[in-house]
Amino acid sequence: MSEDTPRRPAAFRIDPASTLAPPREEPSRAPRAIADLQRITIEPDEALEMEAAKALDAASATARRRRGFSFGNIFLGALSAIVSLAFGLALDAFIRDLFARADWLGWLALGLSAVALFGLLGVIGREVRGLLRLNTVEKERREGLEAYRTDDERKARSVVSRLVSILSSRPETAGGRARLKDTADDIIDGRDLIGLAERELLLPLDAKARALVLASSKRVSVVTAVSPRAVVDLAFVLFETLRVIRMVSELYGARPGTIGLVRLTRDVLAHLAVTGSIAVGDSLVQQVVGHGLAARLSSKLGEGVVNGLLTARVGLAAMDLCRPLPFLSVQRPKIGDFLRDLTPGSGETSR
């Protein structure tokens, strides 16, 4: 038996929450669809839009730099060589047959072939000159922008000298060229010299280019408003678009040939796509409605106005690409100016 003092009995309180009761199982929730996700919308973000536009521009520039090697170019080059050989052999056989029939027929065919070859060389030379002029204008615009940003007097004088050479055939620039010659010995900053050349040489051409674009836009607006067929509208808009691109390029000294015009048209469309100017559906409708035209014009006449504005946008893009200098000290024409010109009297009514 233990000698320790026995403990006195005591009462203990047991908390019901501390009992070792088995955990209760929560009833499982029946699966259900989350309908709120269907109401989530993507909000527009201007910063993301600008970043996406820069990415598109960079992708376009990268695609142009990678244009050196292409399997498609190899295929087209080989195919054109085969076609040329086949045509040459066929022509040789044809001339030999004519010589076998009569000597004068053979000599006649040989002479006509020489005349055709001379004409072909002339066409090739004209197209090459047109492409070289386009490259010269593009290089001048790029270097002019660089000289303006860096304020480099030496680069600016080189740019102005080439600009005078490009526009030497335009009578509208005679006065400006004379004034620039008088200031040749003056000390002028590079940025101011570029701005002076732009105002003296390009401002008269800008006014004429704007008049050309406006006249083409009015013509498209009227014809598409009264035309009964969509095919006629499409054909006329295409014809007028090509013509305004050619006229604007010739005005600024580019004068492209057929191949150069195709290349310039492609560049104009690419410029519209990169700058976002080709997505004109909602914006043009808002501009038209904002001037109070929807309540006063018929649907056909409103369609003509929209087509005219589309042509004006193409003309403005052509000015951006064919102008030897970008718009630096001269205000670029805006699409709203053409809207007021295409719909005279709309401004007073909207007020």
C-alpha positions as CSV (number, residue, x, y, z in Angstrom):
1,M,0.0,0.0,0.0
2,S,1.4,3.5,-1.0
3,E,2.4,6.0,1.6
4,D,1.4,9.1,-0.5
5,T,-1.4,11.2,0.7
6,P,-4.5,10.3,-1.3
7,R,-5.9,13.1,-3.6
8,R,-9.2,14.5,-2.6
9,P,-12.0,14.0,-5.1
10,A,-12.9,17.0,-7.3
11,A,-15.4,17.8,-10.0
12,F,-14.4,18.7,-13.6
13,R,-16.5,20.6,-16.2
14,I,-16.4,19.2,-19.7
15,D,-16.9,21.6,-22.6
16,P,-19.3,20.0,-25.1
17,A,-17.3,21.6,-28.0
18,S,-14.2,19.7,-27.0
19,T,-15.7,16.3,-27.1
20,L,-14.3,13.9,-29.6
21,A,-17.3,13.7,-31.7
22,P,-16.9,12.5,-35.3
23,P,-16.8,15.3,-37.9
24,R,-20.0,16.1,-39.7
25,E,-19.9,15.8,-43.4
26,E,-21.1,18.9,-45.3
27,P,-23.7,18.2,-47.9
28,S,-22.1,18.4,-51.4
29,R,-23.2,21.3,-53.5
30,A,-24.9,20.5,-56.7
31,P,-23.0,21.6,-59.8
32,R,-24.2,24.8,-61.5
33,A,-23.3,27.0,-64.3
34,I,-21.7,30.4,-63.6
35,A,-23.8,32.7,-65.7
36,D,-21.9,35.9,-64.7
37,L,-19.0,35.0,-66.9
38,Q,-21.2,35.5,-70.0
39,R,-21.6,39.2,-69.1
40,I,-17.9,39.9,-69.0
41,T,-16.9,42.4,-71.8
42,I,-13.4,43.4,-72.9
43,E,-12.9,47.1,-72.4
44,P,-11.0,49.1,-74.9
45,D,-7.5,50.2,-73.9
46,E,-5.8,53.0,-75.8
47,A,-2.3,52.0,-74.6
48,L,-2.8,48.4,-75.8
49,E,-4.1,49.7,-79.1
50,M,-1.0,51.9,-79.6
51,E,1.3,49.0,-78.7
52,A,-0.6,46.7,-81.1
53,A,-0.2,49.3,-83.9
54,K,3.5,49.5,-83.2
55,A,3.8,45.7,-83.3
56,L,2.0,45.7,-86.7
57,D,4.3,48.3,-88.0
58,A,7.4,46.5,-86.8
59,A,6.1,43.2,-88.3
60,S,5.6,44.9,-91.6
61,A,9.1,46.4,-91.5
62,T,10.5,43.0,-90.6
63,A,8.7,41.3,-93.5
64,R,10.2,43.9,-95.8
65,R,13.7,43.2,-94.5
66,R,13.3,39.5,-94.9
67,R,12.3,39.9,-98.6
68,G,15.8,38.9,-99.8
69,F,15.4,35.1,-100.1
70,S,12.1,33.4,-101.0
71,F,11.2,30.1,-102.6
72,G,8.4,31.9,-104.4
73,N,11.0,34.2,-106.0
74,I,13.1,31.3,-107.1
75,F,10.0,29.6,-108.6
76,L,8.9,32.7,-110.5
77,G,12.4,33.4,-111.7
78,A,12.9,29.9,-113.0
79,L,9.5,29.8,-114.6
80,S,10.1,33.1,-116.3
81,A,13.4,31.8,-117.7
82,I,11.7,28.7,-119.0
83,V,8.9,30.8,-120.7
84,S,11.5,33.1,-122.2
85,L,13.5,30.2,-123.6
86,A,10.4,28.6,-125.0
87,F,9.3,31.9,-126.6
88,G,12.8,32.4,-128.1
89,L,12.9,28.9,-129.6
90,A,9.4,29.4,-131.0
91,L,10.3,32.7,-132.5
92,D,13.5,31.3,-134.0
93,A,11.6,28.4,-135.6
94,F,9.0,30.9,-136.9
95,I,11.6,33.1,-138.5
96,R,13.4,30.1,-140.0
97,D,10.1,28.9,-141.6
98,L,9.6,32.3,-143.1
99,F,13.1,32.3,-144.5
100,A,12.4,28.9,-146.0
101,R,9.2,30.3,-147.7
102,A,10.7,33.6,-148.9
103,D,13.7,35.6,-147.9
104,W,11.8,38.9,-147.7
105,L,9.3,37.3,-145.2
106,G,12.2,36.2,-143.0
107,W,13.8,39.7,-143.1
108,L,10.5,41.3,-142.3
109,A,9.9,39.1,-139.3
110,L,13.5,39.7,-138.1
111,G,13.1,43.5,-138.4
112,L,9.7,43.4,-136.5
113,S,11.4,41.3,-133.8
114,A,14.1,43.9,-133.5
115,V,11.5,46.7,-133.2
116,A,9.6,44.7,-130.6
117,L,12.8,44.1,-128.6
118,F,13.6,47.8,-128.7
119,G,10.1,48.7,-127.4
120,L,10.5,46.1,-124.6
121,L,13.8,47.6,-123.6
122,G,12.2,51.0,-123.5
123,V,9.4,49.8,-121.3
124,I,11.8,48.1,-118.9
125,G,13.9,51.2,-118.7
126,R,10.8,53.4,-118.0
127,E,9.7,51.0,-115.2
128,V,13.2,50.9,-113.7
129,R,13.4,54.7,-113.7
130,G,10.0,54.9,-112.0
131,L,11.1,52.5,-109.3
132,L,14.3,54.4,-108.8
133,R,12.3,57.7,-108.4
134,L,10.1,56.1,-105.8
135,N,13.1,54.8,-103.9
136,T,14.6,58.3,-104.1
137,V,11.5,60.0,-102.7
138,E,11.3,57.4,-99.9
139,K,14.9,57.9,-99.0
140,E,14.5,61.7,-99.1
141,R,11.5,61.5,-96.7
142,R,13.4,59.2,-94.3
143,E,16.5,61.3,-94.2
144,G,14.5,64.6,-94.0
145,L,12.8,63.3,-90.9
146,E,16.1,62.3,-89.4
147,A,17.7,65.7,-90.1
148,Y,14.7,67.5,-88.6
149,R,14.7,65.4,-85.4
150,T,18.5,65.7,-84.9
151,D,18.7,69.4,-85.9
152,D,21.8,68.6,-88.0
153,E,22.6,71.5,-90.4
154,R,24.9,69.5,-92.7
155,K,22.3,66.8,-93.2
156,A,19.5,69.4,-93.6
157,R,21.4,71.2,-96.4
158,S,22.0,67.8,-98.1
159,V,18.3,67.0,-97.8
160,V,17.3,70.4,-99.2
161,S,19.7,70.1,-102.1
162,R,18.2,66.8,-103.1
163,L,14.7,68.1,-102.6
164,V,15.4,71.0,-105.0
165,S,16.7,68.5,-107.5
166,I,13.6,66.3,-107.2
167,L,11.2,69.3,-107.7
168,S,13.2,71.1,-110.3
169,S,10.7,70.2,-113.0
170,R,7.7,71.7,-111.2
171,P,6.9,75.3,-112.1
172,E,5.1,75.8,-108.8
173,T,8.4,75.6,-107.0
174,A,10.3,78.2,-109.0
175,G,9.8,81.0,-106.6
176,G,10.6,78.8,-103.6
177,R,13.8,77.6,-105.2
178,A,14.9,81.2,-105.8
179,R,14.2,82.2,-102.2
180,L,16.1,79.2,-100.9
181,K,19.1,80.0,-103.2
182,D,19.2,83.5,-101.7
183,T,19.5,82.1,-98.2
184,A,22.2,79.5,-99.1
185,D,24.9,81.5,-97.3
186,D,22.8,82.3,-94.2
187,I,23.5,80.4,-91.0
188,I,20.2,78.5,-90.3
189,D,19.6,75.6,-87.9
190,G,18.9,72.3,-89.5
191,R,15.3,72.1,-88.2
192,D,14.5,75.6,-89.4
193,L,16.1,74.9,-92.8
194,I,14.0,71.8,-93.3
195,G,10.9,73.8,-92.2
196,L,11.7,76.6,-94.6
197,A,12.2,74.2,-97.5
198,E,8.9,72.5,-96.7
199,R,7.0,75.8,-96.7
200,E,8.7,77.2,-99.8
201,L,8.8,74.1,-102.0
202,L,6.0,71.8,-100.8
203,L,3.3,74.1,-99.6
204,P,2.2,75.0,-103.2
205,L,2.2,71.4,-104.1
206,D,0.3,70.4,-101.0
207,A,-2.5,72.9,-102.0
208,K,-2.6,71.4,-105.5
209,A,-2.6,67.8,-104.1
210,R,-5.4,68.6,-101.8
211,A,-7.4,70.0,-104.7
212,L,-6.8,66.8,-106.7
213,V,-7.9,64.6,-103.8
214,L,-11.0,66.8,-103.2
215,A,-12.0,66.7,-106.9
216,S,-11.6,63.0,-107.1
217,S,-13.6,62.6,-103.9
218,K,-16.4,64.7,-105.2
219,R,-16.5,62.8,-108.5
220,V,-16.7,59.5,-106.6
221,S,-19.4,60.8,-104.3
222,V,-21.6,62.0,-107.2
223,V,-21.2,59.0,-109.4
224,T,-21.8,56.4,-106.6
225,A,-24.8,58.4,-105.5
226,V,-26.5,58.2,-108.9
227,S,-25.2,54.9,-110.1
228,P,-27.9,52.1,-110.2
229,R,-25.4,49.2,-110.0
230,A,-22.9,48.2,-107.3
231,V,-20.5,46.9,-110.0
232,V,-20.4,50.3,-111.6
233,D,-19.6,51.9,-108.2
234,L,-16.8,49.4,-107.5
235,A,-15.2,49.8,-111.0
236,F,-15.4,53.6,-110.8
237,V,-14.0,53.8,-107.3
238,L,-11.1,51.5,-108.3
239,F,-10.4,53.6,-111.4
240,E,-10.5,56.9,-109.5
241,T,-8.4,55.5,-106.7
242,L,-5.6,54.5,-109.1
243,R,-5.8,57.8,-110.9
244,V,-5.6,59.9,-107.8
245,I,-2.6,57.9,-106.6
246,R,-0.8,58.4,-109.9
247,M,-1.6,62.1,-110.1
248,V,-0.4,62.8,-106.5
249,S,2.8,60.8,-107.1
250,E,3.5,62.7,-110.3
251,L,2.8,66.0,-108.6
252,Y,5.5,65.3,-106.0
253,G,8.0,64.2,-108.5
254,A,7.8,60.4,-108.3
255,R,6.2,59.7,-111.7
256,P,6.0,55.9,-111.3
257,G,5.5,53.4,-114.2
258,T,3.0,50.6,-114.3
259,I,5.0,48.4,-111.9
260,G,5.7,51.4,-109.7
261,L,2.0,52.3,-109.6
262,V,1.2,48.7,-108.5
263,R,3.9,48.9,-105.8
264,L,2.7,52.4,-104.7
265,T,-0.9,51.2,-104.5
266,R,0.1,48.3,-102.4
267,D,2.1,50.6,-100.1
268,V,-0.9,53.0,-99.8
269,L,-3.2,50.1,-98.7
270,A,-0.5,48.9,-96.3
271,H,-0.2,52.4,-94.9
272,L,-3.9,52.6,-94.4
273,A,-4.0,49.2,-92.7
274,V,-1.0,50.0,-90.4
275,T,-2.3,53.5,-89.4
276,G,-5.8,52.1,-88.8
277,S,-7.3,54.4,-91.4
278,I,-9.0,51.6,-93.3
279,A,-11.3,50.7,-90.4
280,V,-13.7,53.6,-91.3
281,G,-17.1,52.0,-91.0
282,D,-18.1,53.3,-87.6
283,S,-16.0,56.5,-87.6
284,L,-17.3,57.7,-90.9
285,V,-20.9,57.0,-89.9
286,Q,-20.4,58.9,-86.7
287,Q,-18.9,61.8,-88.6
288,V,-21.8,61.8,-91.1
289,V,-24.4,61.6,-88.3
290,G,-22.5,64.1,-86.2
291,H,-23.0,66.7,-89.0
292,G,-26.7,66.2,-89.1
293,L,-26.7,64.5,-92.5
294,A,-28.6,61.3,-91.6
295,A,-31.8,63.2,-91.1
296,R,-31.5,65.1,-94.3
297,L,-29.9,62.8,-96.9
298,S,-31.2,59.7,-98.5
299,S,-29.4,56.4,-98.0
300,K,-28.0,56.5,-101.5
301,L,-26.6,60.0,-101.2
302,G,-25.2,59.2,-97.8
303,E,-23.4,56.2,-99.4
304,G,-22.0,58.5,-102.0
305,V,-20.6,60.8,-99.3
306,V,-19.0,57.8,-97.5
307,N,-17.4,56.6,-100.7
308,G,-16.1,60.1,-101.3
309,L,-14.6,60.1,-97.9
310,L,-13.0,56.7,-98.5
311,T,-11.4,58.1,-101.7
312,A,-10.2,61.1,-99.7
313,R,-8.5,58.9,-97.2
314,V,-6.7,57.0,-99.9
315,G,-5.6,60.3,-101.4
316,L,-4.3,61.5,-98.0
317,A,-2.4,58.2,-97.6
318,A,-0.9,58.8,-101.1
319,M,0.2,62.3,-100.0
320,D,1.9,60.7,-96.9
321,L,3.9,58.3,-99.1
322,C,4.6,60.4,-102.2
323,R,5.6,63.6,-100.4
324,P,9.4,64.0,-100.4
325,L,9.2,65.3,-96.8
326,P,6.8,64.2,-94.0
327,F,4.4,66.9,-92.7
328,L,6.6,68.7,-90.2
329,S,5.9,72.4,-90.1
330,V,2.9,72.2,-92.4
331,Q,-0.5,71.0,-91.1
332,R,-1.6,67.8,-92.7
333,P,-5.1,67.9,-94.3
334,K,-7.8,66.1,-92.2
335,I,-10.7,64.0,-93.3
336,G,-13.1,66.5,-91.6
337,D,-12.1,69.2,-94.0
338,F,-13.1,67.0,-96.9
339,L,-16.4,66.2,-95.2
340,R,-17.2,69.9,-95.0
341,D,-16.3,70.2,-98.7
342,L,-18.3,67.2,-99.8
343,T,-21.4,68.4,-97.9
344,P,-21.6,72.2,-98.2
345,G,-23.9,73.8,-95.7
346,S,-23.7,71.0,-93.2
347,G,-21.7,73.0,-90.8
348,E,-24.3,75.8,-90.5
349,T,-27.1,73.2,-90.0
350,S,-25.2,71.3,-87.3
351,R,-24.7,74.5,-85.4
